[in-house]
Structures are given as structure tokens and as C-alpha cells.
Amino acid sequence: MSHHFHANPTRREALYGLGAGLGSIAFSSLLQGAGSKTIHHPAKAKRCIFLMMEGGPSHIDTFDPKPELTKRHLQKFNRQGERESAMSSGQRYFVKSPFEFEKAGQSGADISSEWVHLKNQVDDICFYRGAKVDSVNHPTACYQLNTGNRFGGDPGIGSWVTYGLGSENQNLPGFVVLPRTSYPQGGAGNWSNGFLPADFQGTPLRPKGSPILDLNPPTGTSRQRQRQNLDLLAKLNQDHLARHHDRSELSARMASYELSYRMQTEVPELLDLKGEQESTLEEYGVGQKDTDAFGRKCLLARRLVEKGVRFVQAYAGNWDSHDYIARAHGSLIRSVDKPIAALLKDLKQRGMLEDTLVVWCGEFGRTPDNGMRGGLSYGRDHNANAMAMWFAGGGTKAGHTIGATDEIGAEAIDCVHHIRDVHCTILHLLGLDDNKLTYYHAGRHKQLSQFGGEVIRPLIG
């Protein structure tokens, strides 16, 4: 059914518009607040900002230097039958990193020269080099990283967190996603509610245009008129509910209308960055060519968690550098370096980093070798056996590097854990036990890790 609205909408049209777009999000937020809110053990973090580098950033060119590759640069070899990468068979060439590395901070963390700003924050970061995943294909790897299930259909990690903890602000969604203009491979399934109730799905804010549809009242409807309309509707519904006590969905819809109204009051101000100081905007790179897009996401992420949003996921990409890695990764690092450094610094200055967990990772790592264009384009393929990942705040071990990969970065060899254990660790830091945070579906109790995992204790401070 299509609905056409006039420049001066009727009361019925105005109320319908309130519930059709923003109202569906508001209803989700309303019910998120009805989560189990069960802390299984003392939490080190209250909220999480998940920085998703879609496409697979190279650990070898970011935070895990491999001098051996310099010695082997462009050395030819043949690989047969291995599944390290979807494109790894045949003649290969080892590829050194085009970037220099340095020891940064008092912790002496390894970081490539392209991270001009983040190198000043490494003492607040815990770098982890031991993670592995199962898939070398982008959609299935994204699904596994975000939901635990390579084939999609399960709840996103933010959905599990809001299901377990509820929302701290009943005027805002508990799980917000800041995607790129083009959604990641796998689409919205990366932040789906899966088999959890629909109210726990992530709420994406559109990168262009109005972040949320129906965020503003219909044209020609003042806030006063809207309030009067809602008051009248509430009276009619209350009278109807008094005669039909068994209609629980009616009271839920009434609450949804009220929440939509509150969101229209609070959200526009929250999303408007004009209230920030010029120095803050400059720190995040807002208004600067290379950093504006992700700078806005990082600043908005801080504003969202500050207002009580439980889980924010911000996407950057595309890191799928099969060739010309110096140019591709160099540009990508510059686009996120300043914003991420500003986010960590800002959270710390506000006293929020201690109980805000920040996660940085992609869906997999990249190989130490390449087979495209004779190897002369210096790119890398997909690698499920080694990947770049780091954590900051939220009770993690700041100023440490945990785990290791082999001498060429092909495989994790120390403190090795599957991504399911990373999920268990994130939940643990937020006060949740993966084995207790379950939902009965299709005949069994399901969980984020799929069938259980362990907390990676060395990552916890």
C-alpha cells in the first residue's frame, strides 16, 4: 500500500508518518530497554565502540613488521593445494612492506610509519596478533566476525550486547551502526537481530541525507500540534485499552509513539556536530578532505556512547588491497589515523576510556605474498590464519602486544585463538558470560560463540 502526504497533512497522516519510519526504530529502542539486563560478573566496560575495517587490513603493513620479507622480497615460489587464501595457488612472490616501522610510546609498540597520529596513543592500546578465522571470502568472513556464523542469519554482536544489557538511554537505540555509503559485503545481515526479537537489530544511520527517515515532523506540523495530536491519540487509545485489557500490542504501540516523539527531540541535536568546538572538529579531521567521513563517524560514536548508546559500530574501507598496497593501504590509513587517535584521546580526557571498550579489526588479515601482475604491483591476498586486531580501554591490557605470527606473517603461532574466543572476551569485559547469554531457538539454546569458547585472559588488564 502506498501513502501520499499533503503539504498540510491531516492528523491521521501525521500520526501515520510518525510511526512508519522513525516509529519502527523507536519501537526497537523501546524493547531494547527490556533486555535481560543481567550482569553475570563485574563488568570492566559499560559500552563498546567497534571500528570495523572492512576488506581485510594487512597486519604486515600496519602493526606486525616482518623483516624476513625484506630479505625474500619478490622471491618466487609455487604453492599448491593450500587454503591460506582463496587465490593462493600457483606461482607466488613474497612481498615486503612498502612502509617503514618504528617503536612507539613507552611500550615500544610496533607501528608502521603511516600511522602519524595513532603512534601517540599506543600506550593506551593492547595489540593482539593471535586471532584466526575460518573463511577467506569477504561475505562469510564478515558474517563470522560480526555474528559468529559464517552463513549469516544470526544476531550481530551488538544485538547480543543489547539483549544482555539493555539500553542506558530509553530515548535512543541501544545498537547503532555507522556504515559507508555502500554496505559491507553481506549487507545489513552484519548487524541483524537474527533469531532474537526484531527490537535488538542494529539501527544504521545513513551517511548521506537524513540519518534517520522521518526524523523531523511532517511539513506543516509544529511540535505543539504534534504534542496535541499524541495526547489526543493517547486518550483514545487509553479508553480503548480500558475495554480490551488483553491487547498488549496496543500499549506497546502507544509507548512507541511517545518514544518516537522523544527521539525527534533528542536525536537531531545529538547528530548535529555544530555544537562541538572548532578545536575538537579539527582533532577528528572533520572538514578535511582525507578524514572528514571517518572523522564524523568517530566523533558521532563518542557522542552516542556519551548519551548512553550501548554499542556503536563504525565502518571504514575498502581494505581489500590485492595490488598497489602502498597506495591503497596508505590512503586508507590516512583516512582513519587522525580520527581514531582523536577518539582515543577524547575518550581518555573525558574519563570515558576506562569503561569504554574500543575494538579495531577487519574480517581477516592478508598474506605475505602475492601473485597478481607478476608480483610487481605489491599487493596481498586474503589470509584467515593471521590478522590485525587491537583493543583500547574497557579493562584491556594497555601498552602491551599479545601473541605473535611466524617470521613472514603467514600464520599466528603464539596465544592463538579463534574469533569465537575474541567474542567471548568482548562479552566478558562487558560483564556477560557467553555460556549464560543464550536464547532458545530452533530447539536449542544458542549463543554468540555458536558452541562455546574461552576468554583470552592475557588481553585483560
C-alpha positions as CSV (number, residue, x, y, z in Angstrom):
1,M,0.0,0.0,0.0
2,S,1.3,3.4,-0.9
3,H,0.6,6.5,1.1
4,H,0.8,10.1,-0.2
5,F,1.1,13.0,2.2
6,H,-0.2,16.5,1.5
7,A,1.8,19.7,2.3
8,N,-0.6,20.2,5.2
9,P,-1.2,16.7,6.4
10,T,-4.3,15.6,8.3
11,R,-4.0,14.4,11.9
12,R,-4.2,10.8,10.7
13,E,-1.4,11.3,8.1
14,A,0.8,13.0,10.6
15,L,0.4,10.2,13.2
16,Y,0.9,7.6,10.5
17,G,4.2,9.2,9.4
18,L,5.5,9.3,12.9
19,G,5.0,5.6,13.3
20,A,6.0,4.4,9.8
21,G,9.7,5.4,9.7
22,L,11.2,6.6,12.9
23,G,8.5,4.8,14.9
24,S,9.8,1.4,13.9
25,I,13.2,2.3,15.2
26,A,11.7,3.8,18.3
27,F,9.8,0.6,19.0
28,S,13.1,-1.3,18.7
29,S,14.8,1.0,21.1
30,L,11.8,0.7,23.5
31,L,12.1,-3.0,23.6
32,Q,15.9,-3.0,23.8
33,G,15.4,-1.4,27.1
34,A,13.5,-4.5,28.1
35,G,16.6,-6.7,27.7
36,S,17.6,-9.1,30.4
37,K,20.0,-6.5,31.9
38,T,21.8,-9.4,33.6
39,I,25.4,-8.8,34.6
40,H,27.0,-12.2,35.0
41,H,30.1,-10.8,36.7
42,P,31.6,-7.4,37.5
43,A,32.0,-5.5,34.2
44,K,35.1,-3.7,33.2
45,A,33.3,-1.9,30.3
46,K,29.9,-0.4,30.1
47,R,29.8,0.2,26.3
48,C,31.7,-0.6,23.2
49,I,32.8,1.2,20.0
50,F,33.7,-1.3,17.3
51,L,35.8,0.1,14.5
52,M,35.3,-2.3,11.5
53,M,37.9,-2.0,8.8
54,E,36.0,-3.9,6.1
55,G,38.0,-5.7,3.4
56,G,40.8,-7.2,5.5
57,P,43.6,-4.8,6.6
58,S,47.1,-6.2,6.3
59,H,48.8,-6.9,9.7
60,I,52.1,-6.9,7.9
61,D,51.7,-3.3,6.8
62,T,50.1,-1.9,10.0
63,F,51.1,-3.4,13.3
64,D,53.2,-6.5,12.7
65,P,56.5,-5.9,11.0
66,K,58.3,-8.8,9.2
67,P,62.0,-8.0,8.4
68,E,62.3,-11.5,6.8
69,L,60.0,-10.4,4.0
70,T,62.5,-7.7,3.1
71,K,65.1,-10.5,2.6
72,R,62.7,-12.5,0.5
73,H,61.2,-9.7,-1.5
74,L,60.0,-10.9,-4.9
75,Q,61.4,-14.3,-4.3
76,K,59.4,-16.7,-6.5
77,F,57.8,-20.0,-5.2
78,N,54.9,-22.2,-6.1
79,R,52.1,-23.1,-3.8
80,Q,49.6,-25.9,-4.4
81,G,46.5,-27.0,-2.6
82,E,46.7,-24.7,0.4
83,R,43.7,-22.8,1.6
84,E,45.5,-19.8,3.2
85,S,43.9,-17.6,0.6
86,A,41.2,-18.0,-1.9
87,M,43.7,-17.1,-4.6
88,S,46.9,-18.6,-3.3
89,S,47.6,-21.5,-5.6
90,G,50.2,-21.3,-8.4
91,Q,53.3,-19.1,-8.8
92,R,53.7,-16.6,-5.9
93,Y,56.1,-13.8,-5.0
94,F,57.0,-12.7,-1.4
95,V,56.2,-9.0,-0.9
96,K,57.9,-6.8,1.7
97,S,56.0,-4.0,3.3
98,P,56.3,-0.6,1.5
99,F,56.2,1.1,4.8
100,E,58.9,1.7,7.5
101,F,58.1,0.6,11.1
102,E,59.1,2.2,14.3
103,K,58.8,1.5,18.0
104,A,56.3,4.0,19.5
105,G,55.4,5.1,23.0
106,Q,56.9,3.9,26.3
107,S,55.6,0.4,25.5
108,G,57.7,0.3,22.3
109,A,54.7,-0.9,20.2
110,D,55.4,-1.7,16.6
111,I,53.6,0.6,14.2
112,S,54.0,1.5,10.5
113,S,55.2,4.9,9.6
114,E,51.8,5.8,8.0
115,W,50.2,6.0,11.5
116,V,51.3,9.5,12.2
117,H,48.7,10.2,14.9
118,L,47.9,6.8,16.3
119,K,51.5,6.2,17.3
120,N,51.0,8.8,20.0
121,Q,48.2,6.7,21.6
122,V,49.8,3.2,21.5
123,D,50.3,3.2,25.3
124,D,46.6,3.0,25.6
125,I,46.3,0.1,23.2
126,C,46.6,-3.7,23.5
127,F,47.7,-5.1,20.2
128,Y,46.7,-8.8,19.6
129,R,48.4,-10.9,16.9
130,G,47.0,-14.3,17.7
131,A,43.5,-14.3,16.1
132,K,42.3,-16.7,13.4
133,V,39.1,-17.0,11.4
134,D,37.7,-19.8,9.2
135,S,36.8,-18.0,5.9
136,V,38.8,-16.2,3.2
137,N,35.7,-14.9,1.4
138,H,34.5,-11.5,2.4
139,P,30.8,-12.1,3.0
140,T,31.2,-15.2,5.1
141,A,34.2,-13.7,7.0
142,C,32.2,-10.5,7.7
143,Y,29.3,-12.6,9.0
144,Q,31.6,-14.7,11.2
145,L,33.3,-11.6,12.7
146,N,30.1,-9.8,13.3
147,T,27.7,-12.7,14.2
148,G,29.8,-15.8,14.9
149,N,28.1,-17.6,12.0
150,R,29.8,-17.7,8.6
151,F,26.5,-18.1,6.8
152,G,24.6,-15.2,8.3
153,G,21.2,-15.2,9.8
154,D,22.4,-15.0,13.4
155,P,22.4,-11.9,15.7
156,G,25.1,-9.3,15.4
157,I,27.4,-8.9,18.4
158,G,25.8,-5.5,19.2
159,S,22.4,-7.3,19.2
160,W,23.7,-9.8,21.8
161,V,25.1,-7.0,23.9
162,T,21.9,-5.0,24.0
163,Y,19.9,-8.2,24.6
164,G,22.1,-8.9,27.6
165,L,22.5,-5.4,29.0
166,G,19.6,-3.3,27.6
167,S,19.9,0.4,26.8
168,E,21.2,3.2,29.1
169,N,19.1,5.8,27.3
170,Q,15.4,5.0,26.5
171,N,15.3,7.8,24.0
172,L,18.0,6.3,21.8
173,P,18.6,2.9,20.1
174,G,20.9,0.6,22.1
175,F,22.8,-0.6,19.0
176,V,23.8,2.0,16.3
177,V,25.7,1.3,13.1
178,L,27.6,3.9,11.1
179,P,28.1,2.3,7.7
180,R,29.7,3.5,4.5
181,T,27.5,4.6,1.6
182,S,27.8,1.1,0.2
183,Y,27.0,-1.5,2.8
184,P,29.7,-4.2,3.7
185,Q,29.6,-7.5,1.9
186,G,26.7,-9.4,3.4
187,G,24.7,-6.2,3.8
188,A,22.6,-5.5,6.8
189,G,22.9,-9.1,7.9
190,N,26.1,-8.0,9.6
191,W,24.0,-6.1,12.2
192,S,20.8,-8.2,12.1
193,N,18.9,-9.3,15.1
194,G,18.9,-12.8,13.7
195,F,16.7,-15.1,15.8
196,L,16.5,-12.5,18.6
197,P,13.4,-10.3,18.7
198,A,13.4,-7.7,16.0
199,D,13.9,-4.9,18.5
200,F,17.5,-5.9,19.0
201,Q,18.7,-5.2,15.4
202,G,21.2,-2.5,14.8
203,T,20.0,0.9,13.7
204,P,22.1,2.2,10.8
205,L,22.5,5.9,10.4
206,R,22.6,6.9,6.7
207,P,25.9,8.6,5.8
208,K,24.1,10.9,3.4
209,G,20.8,12.8,3.7
210,S,18.8,12.5,6.8
211,P,20.5,9.9,9.1
212,I,17.1,8.5,10.0
213,L,13.9,8.7,7.9
214,D,11.1,10.7,9.4
215,L,13.5,12.3,11.9
216,N,11.7,15.6,11.6
217,P,8.0,16.2,12.0
218,P,5.9,16.3,8.7
219,T,5.9,19.6,6.8
220,G,3.4,21.9,8.3
221,T,3.2,20.2,11.6
222,S,4.6,22.1,14.6
223,R,6.0,20.5,17.7
224,Q,3.0,21.9,19.7
225,R,0.5,20.4,17.2
226,Q,2.3,17.1,17.2
227,R,2.2,17.0,21.0
228,Q,-1.5,17.8,20.9
229,N,-2.1,15.0,18.4
230,L,-0.2,12.5,20.5
231,D,-2.1,13.5,23.6
232,L,-5.4,13.0,21.8
233,L,-4.3,9.7,20.4
234,A,-3.2,8.5,23.8
235,K,-6.6,9.4,25.4
236,L,-8.5,7.5,22.6
237,N,-6.1,4.5,23.0
238,Q,-6.4,4.5,26.8
239,D,-10.2,4.4,26.5
240,H,-9.9,1.6,24.1
241,L,-7.4,-0.3,26.2
242,A,-9.6,0.0,29.3
243,R,-12.2,-2.0,27.4
244,H,-9.7,-4.5,26.0
245,H,-7.2,-5.4,28.7
246,D,-5.7,-8.3,26.6
247,R,-4.5,-6.0,23.8
248,S,-0.8,-5.7,24.9
249,E,0.3,-4.7,21.5
250,L,-1.9,-1.6,21.8
251,S,0.0,-0.4,24.9
252,A,3.3,-1.2,23.1
253,R,2.3,0.9,20.1
254,M,1.3,3.8,22.4
255,A,4.7,3.7,24.0
256,S,6.3,3.6,20.6
257,Y,4.6,6.8,19.6
258,E,5.8,8.5,22.7
259,L,9.4,7.3,22.2
260,S,9.3,8.5,18.6
261,Y,8.4,11.9,19.8
262,R,11.2,11.9,22.3
263,M,13.7,10.7,19.6
264,Q,12.6,13.5,17.3
265,T,13.6,15.9,20.2
266,E,16.9,14.4,21.2
267,V,18.4,12.8,18.0
268,P,18.7,15.9,15.8
269,E,20.7,17.7,18.4
270,L,22.9,14.6,19.0
271,L,23.7,14.2,15.3
272,D,24.5,17.9,14.8
273,L,28.2,18.4,15.2
274,K,28.0,22.2,15.1
275,G,27.9,22.4,18.8
276,E,31.4,20.9,19.1
277,Q,34.3,23.3,19.5
278,E,36.4,24.0,16.4
279,S,39.4,22.5,18.0
280,T,37.6,19.2,18.5
281,L,36.4,19.1,14.9
282,E,40.0,19.7,13.8
283,E,41.3,17.0,16.1
284,Y,38.9,14.5,14.5
285,G,39.7,15.7,11.0
286,V,36.1,16.9,10.3
287,G,36.0,19.2,7.3
288,Q,39.4,17.9,6.0
289,K,39.4,16.1,2.7
290,D,41.0,12.8,3.7
291,T,39.5,12.4,7.1
292,D,36.1,14.1,7.1
293,A,34.0,10.9,6.5
294,F,35.5,8.7,9.2
295,G,36.2,11.7,11.5
296,R,32.5,12.4,11.6
297,K,31.8,8.7,12.5
298,C,34.4,8.7,15.3
299,L,33.1,11.9,16.8
300,L,29.5,10.8,16.5
301,A,30.5,7.4,18.1
302,R,31.8,9.3,21.1
303,R,28.6,11.5,21.3
304,L,26.4,8.4,21.0
305,V,28.1,6.4,23.8
306,E,28.2,9.6,25.9
307,K,24.5,9.7,25.6
308,G,24.0,6.1,26.6
309,V,24.1,4.1,23.4
310,R,25.5,0.7,24.4
311,F,27.2,-0.5,21.2
312,V,28.3,1.6,18.2
313,Q,29.9,0.1,15.1
314,A,31.7,2.3,12.6
315,Y,32.7,1.0,9.2
316,A,35.7,2.1,7.1
317,G,37.1,0.5,3.9
318,N,37.7,-0.9,1.4
319,W,40.9,-2.6,2.7
320,D,40.9,-5.3,0.0
321,S,44.3,-4.4,-1.4
322,H,45.3,-7.1,-3.9
323,D,47.7,-4.8,-5.6
324,Y,49.3,-1.4,-5.1
325,I,49.2,-1.8,-1.4
326,A,51.4,1.2,-0.8
327,R,48.9,3.5,-2.5
328,A,45.7,1.7,-1.3
329,H,46.6,1.0,2.3
330,G,48.5,4.3,2.6
331,S,45.4,6.2,1.6
332,L,43.1,4.2,3.9
333,I,45.4,4.6,6.9
334,R,45.5,8.3,6.4
335,S,41.7,8.4,6.3
336,V,41.3,6.7,9.7
337,D,44.5,7.6,11.5
338,K,43.7,11.0,12.8
339,P,40.0,10.3,13.6
340,I,40.9,7.2,15.6
341,A,43.7,8.9,17.5
342,A,41.4,11.7,18.4
343,L,38.7,9.3,19.5
344,L,41.0,7.6,22.0
345,K,42.4,10.9,23.2
346,D,38.9,12.4,23.6
347,L,37.5,9.4,25.5
348,K,40.5,9.5,27.9
349,Q,40.3,13.2,28.5
350,R,36.6,12.8,29.3
351,G,37.3,9.9,31.7
352,M,35.4,7.5,29.5
353,L,38.1,5.3,28.1
354,E,38.3,3.4,31.4
355,D,34.9,1.9,30.9
356,T,34.5,2.2,27.1
357,L,35.9,-0.7,25.1
358,V,37.3,0.2,21.7
359,V,37.9,-2.6,19.2
360,W,39.8,-2.2,15.8
361,C,39.8,-5.1,13.3
362,G,38.8,-6.4,9.9
363,E,37.3,-9.7,8.8
364,F,40.7,-11.3,8.2
365,G,44.4,-10.5,7.5
366,R,46.5,-10.6,4.4
367,T,49.2,-12.9,3.0
368,P,52.9,-12.2,2.9
369,D,52.9,-13.0,-0.8
370,N,51.2,-12.0,-4.0
371,G,50.5,-13.5,-7.4
372,M,48.9,-10.7,-9.4
373,R,50.7,-8.9,-12.3
374,G,53.9,-10.7,-11.7
375,G,54.1,-9.6,-8.1
376,L,55.2,-6.1,-9.2
377,S,52.1,-4.4,-8.0
378,Y,53.0,-5.3,-4.4
379,G,49.6,-6.4,-3.1
380,R,48.4,-9.2,-0.9
381,D,45.7,-11.9,-0.8
382,H,43.2,-12.9,1.9
383,N,44.6,-14.7,5.0
384,A,42.4,-16.3,7.6
385,N,45.3,-17.6,9.7
386,A,46.7,-14.2,10.8
387,M,45.0,-10.8,11.2
388,A,45.5,-7.3,12.7
389,M,43.4,-6.5,15.8
390,W,43.7,-4.2,18.8
391,F,41.7,-3.1,21.8
392,A,41.8,0.0,24.0
393,G,40.1,0.9,27.3
394,G,37.4,-1.2,28.9
395,G,39.7,-3.2,31.1
396,T,42.1,-4.4,28.4
397,K,45.9,-4.5,29.0
398,A,47.1,-1.1,27.8
399,G,50.6,-0.8,26.4
400,H,51.0,-4.5,25.6
401,T,51.4,-6.6,22.5
402,I,49.9,-10.1,22.9
403,G,50.5,-13.1,20.6
404,A,52.7,-13.4,17.5
405,T,52.8,-14.6,13.9
406,D,55.6,-16.5,12.2
407,E,58.6,-14.8,10.7
408,I,56.8,-14.0,7.4
409,G,53.3,-13.2,8.9
410,A,51.6,-16.2,7.3
411,E,50.2,-17.7,10.5
412,A,49.5,-16.9,14.1
413,I,51.8,-19.1,16.3
414,D,51.6,-17.6,19.9
415,C,48.5,-17.1,22.0
416,V,46.4,-18.4,19.1
417,H,42.7,-18.1,19.4
418,H,39.7,-18.4,17.1
419,I,37.4,-15.4,16.6
420,R,34.8,-17.1,18.9
421,D,37.2,-16.5,21.8
422,V,37.5,-12.8,20.8
423,H,33.7,-12.7,21.0
424,C,33.7,-14.3,24.4
425,T,36.4,-11.8,25.6
426,I,34.4,-8.8,24.4
427,L,31.3,-10.1,26.2
428,H,33.3,-10.9,29.3
429,L,34.7,-7.3,29.5
430,L,31.1,-6.1,29.3
431,G,30.1,-8.3,32.3
432,L,28.5,-11.0,30.2
433,D,29.2,-14.8,30.1
434,D,28.9,-16.2,26.6
435,N,27.7,-19.6,28.1
436,K,24.9,-17.8,30.0
437,L,23.9,-15.2,27.4
438,T,21.7,-17.6,25.4
439,Y,18.5,-17.6,23.5
440,Y,16.3,-20.6,22.9
441,H,15.7,-21.1,19.2
442,A,15.1,-24.0,16.9
443,G,15.2,-26.5,19.7
444,R,18.3,-25.4,21.5
445,H,19.9,-22.6,23.4
446,K,22.1,-20.5,21.1
447,Q,24.9,-18.2,21.9
448,L,27.3,-15.7,20.1
449,S,30.2,-18.2,20.0
450,Q,28.0,-20.8,18.4
451,F,29.1,-23.7,20.6
452,G,31.3,-22.1,23.3
453,G,34.7,-20.6,23.6
454,E,37.1,-19.2,26.2
455,V,38.1,-15.7,27.4
456,I,41.6,-14.6,26.2
457,R,42.9,-13.8,29.6
458,P,46.2,-12.2,28.5
459,L,44.2,-9.4,26.9
460,I,42.7,-8.3,30.2
461,G,44.4,-5.8,32.4
